Every structure is written in C-alpha cells, then in structure tokens.
Amino acid sequence: MLVSRRQLRREIRCVRAADLQRAIPHAEHTLTDHQHHLGPDHIDNLTAYSYLADAYQQAGRVGEAIELFEQLLTDFRRILGDDHPHTLSTRHELASAYQQAGRVGEAIELFEQLLTDRRRILGDDHPNTLSTRNYLAYTYQHAGRVREAIELLEQLLTDSERVLGHDHPTTGSARRSLAVAHAARRSSE
C-alpha cells in the first residue's frame, strides 16, 4: 500500500520528536513503497529518500545518510536542475553530513559552493543564504580556521539582525557561534 503525504508528515514528526527507533523503519518502508509504485524519479520518492537520510543522520548513521544524500543530490540535479530549492537544500544537508562525519574539507568546499549559488539565486539577505553562512562559519571553526569564522560571523550577525531581527533563531545562533569563536581564538593565543 502506498504511503500518503499525511503519513510522511507523521514520519517527520517522529524524527523531530527524536523517536528514531520508530521513524527509521517507517521511512525505509515508505521509500520501498514509493520506489515500487511511483518509480525512482517521482518527487514523493525523492522526498522519502530525504526523510530517510535525515533520520539516519539524526540517529548517528552518518555514512548511510551521506550515501542517500549523494544519490538524492544526483537525482535532484538530473530531474529538477542545479538551482531548484530541493537541490540547494540537499546540498546543504550533504555538507552538514560531511561535517558530522569529520569530512570537514568536503563540507567546507560544498558549503562555499552552496553559499555562492544561494547568493546568486536567492540574494544575500534570504534566510537560507544567512543559514548557509552560519553553517560555513561553524565548519571553518571546526577546521581551525577561527579568524575566517569570526569574520563571517560578524558580518552574518549584522545582516541577520537587520534582515531577521534580534530575536530570530538564526540571529541567536550567529550570536552564540560568534561568542564561541571568540573564546576559541582567545584560548589558542
């Protein structure tokens, strides 16, 4: 039986509620159903891939998540093109998974490319562009490139406060990340 979008949303809630033991088997079953009934290129099948990859990543099964995100990125590029929002989001998720797996060089390269593309497609002030800048700064810091992280975070904080406001989660994240980066710089001096 084909799983409905309502059931997919329920799976997302499971993942968000950190009930990964229940979410992963549902997402795997959904993916199998969608592949069988809809074919590999249907958007619902690709969405099921995304949910499963996200669940794997949250469960610490990062290698499996990376495999799915890489396949998903290939499929989205082929079906929707490089500039489609789903393709851009998948690139972001893949870079995040690379970072989590300790593949920091690959994460930085992908985040830098993604930032260039999001600026071109969405503009400097789009919330997704701001979020990518935050993740890139975090990854720079993780790679020991603290000065670059601080420079990026200082500008991000200014832009985020201007665009999103002082109380927005992205602004708060930039503020916290900047404080951590300054502390890391002081401890390394």
C-alpha positions in Angstrom: 0.0 0.0 0.0 1.3 3.4 -1.0 2.1 5.8 1.9 0.3 9.1 1.8 1.8 12.6 2.4 0.0 12.6 5.7 1.9 9.5 6.8 5.1 11.2 5.5 4.4 14.2 7.7 3.9 11.8 10.7 7.3 10.3 10.0 8.8 13.8 10.0 7.2 14.4 13.4 8.7 11.2 14.6 12.1 12.3 13.6 11.6 15.8 15.1 10.5 14.1 18.3 13.7 12.1 18.2 11.7 8.8 18.1 14.2 7.5 15.6 13.6 3.9 16.5 10.1 4.3 15.1 10.8 6.8 12.3 13.5 4.9 10.5 11.6 1.7 9.8 8.6 3.8 8.6 10.8 5.9 6.4 12.5 2.8 4.9 9.1 1.2 4.3 7.8 4.4 2.7 10.9 4.6 0.4 10.4 1.0 -0.7 6.7 1.6 -1.4 7.4 4.8 -3.4 10.1 3.2 -5.5 7.8 0.3 -6.3 4.6 2.3 -7.0 5.9 5.7 -8.3 9.3 5.0 -9.8 12.7 6.4 -9.0 12.1 9.9 -10.4 8.8 10.8 -8.7 9.1 13.7 -6.3 7.4 11.8 -3.5 10.1 9.1 -3.8 12.8 11.7 -3.7 11.1 13.2 -0.6 11.1 9.8 1.0 14.8 9.5 0.3 15.3 12.8 2.0 13.4 11.9 5.1 15.3 8.6 5.5 18.7 10.3 5.0 17.7 12.9 7.7 16.6 10.2 10.1 19.9 8.2 9.5 21.9 11.4 10.2 20.0 12.2 13.4 20.5 8.6 14.5 24.2 8.9 14.0 24.2 6.6 11.0 26.0 9.3 9.1 27.7 7.1 6.5 24.2 5.8 5.4 22.9 9.4 5.4 25.8 10.5 3.2 25.1 7.8 0.7 21.5 8.7 0.4 22.1 12.5 0.3 24.7 11.9 -2.5 22.2 9.8 -4.5 19.4 12.3 -3.8 21.6 15.2 -5.0 22.4 13.4 -8.2 18.7 12.7 -8.8 17.6 16.3 -7.9 20.2 17.8 -10.2 19.1 15.5 -13.1 15.4 15.9 -12.6 15.0 19.5 -11.2 18.3 21.2 -12.1 21.0 22.8 -10.0 19.1 25.9 -9.0 15.9 24.2 -7.7 15.3 24.8 -3.9 15.2 21.0 -3.3 18.7 20.6 -4.9 20.1 23.5 -2.9 18.6 22.1 0.4 20.1 18.7 -0.4 23.5 20.2 -0.9 23.2 21.9 2.5 22.2 18.6 4.1 25.0 16.7 2.4 27.6 19.3 3.6 26.3 19.1 7.1 26.6 15.3 7.0 30.1 15.6 5.7 31.0 17.9 8.6 29.4 15.5 11.1 31.4 12.6 9.6 34.6 14.6 10.0 35.0 15.2 6.3 35.5 18.9 7.0 37.3 19.7 3.8 34.5 18.3 1.7 32.0 20.1 3.9 33.7 23.5 3.5 34.0 23.1 -0.3 30.3 22.2 -0.6 29.2 25.0 1.8 31.3 27.5 -0.1 29.9 26.5 -3.4 26.4 26.5 -2.0 26.8 29.9 -0.5 27.9 31.3 -3.9 24.9 29.7 -5.5 22.4 30.8 -2.9 23.7 34.4 -3.1 23.2 34.3 -6.9 19.8 32.6 -6.8 18.2 33.9 -3.6 20.3 37.0 -2.7 22.5 37.9 0.3 19.6 38.6 2.6 17.5 35.4 2.1 17.1 33.4 5.3 18.6 30.2 3.6 21.6 32.2 2.5 22.1 33.5 6.0 21.8 30.0 7.4 24.4 28.7 5.0 26.8 31.4 6.1 26.3 30.3 9.7 27.0 26.7 8.9 30.0 27.6 6.8 31.4 29.7 9.7 30.8 26.8 12.1 32.6 24.5 9.8 35.5 26.9 9.4 35.8 27.0 13.1 35.7 23.2 13.3 38.6 23.1 10.8 40.6 25.5 12.9 40.0 28.5 10.6 38.8 30.6 13.5 39.7 34.0 12.1 37.7 33.3 8.9 34.8 32.0 11.1 34.8 35.2 13.1 34.9 37.5 10.1 32.0 35.6 8.5 30.0 35.5 11.8 30.5 39.2 12.5 29.0 40.1 9.1 26.3 37.4 9.4 25.2 38.8 12.8 24.9 42.3 11.4 23.0 41.1 8.4 20.8 38.7 10.4 19.8 41.4 12.9 19.0 43.8 10.1 17.0 41.2 8.0 15.5 38.8 10.5 15.6 40.8 13.8 17.4 40.4 17.1 15.2 37.5 18.3 15.2 35.3 15.2 16.7 31.8 15.8 19.3 32.4 13.0 20.4 35.6 14.7 20.7 33.9 18.1 22.7 31.1 16.5 25.0 33.6 14.9 25.4 35.4 18.2 26.2 32.2 20.1 28.6 31.0 17.4 30.4 34.3 17.4 30.9 34.1 21.1 32.2 30.5 20.9 34.6 31.5 18.0 36.0 34.5 20.0 36.5 32.1 23.0 38.3 29.6 20.8 40.5 32.4 19.4 41.4 33.6 22.9 42.2 30.1 24.1 44.5 29.5 21.1 46.5 32.7 21.6 
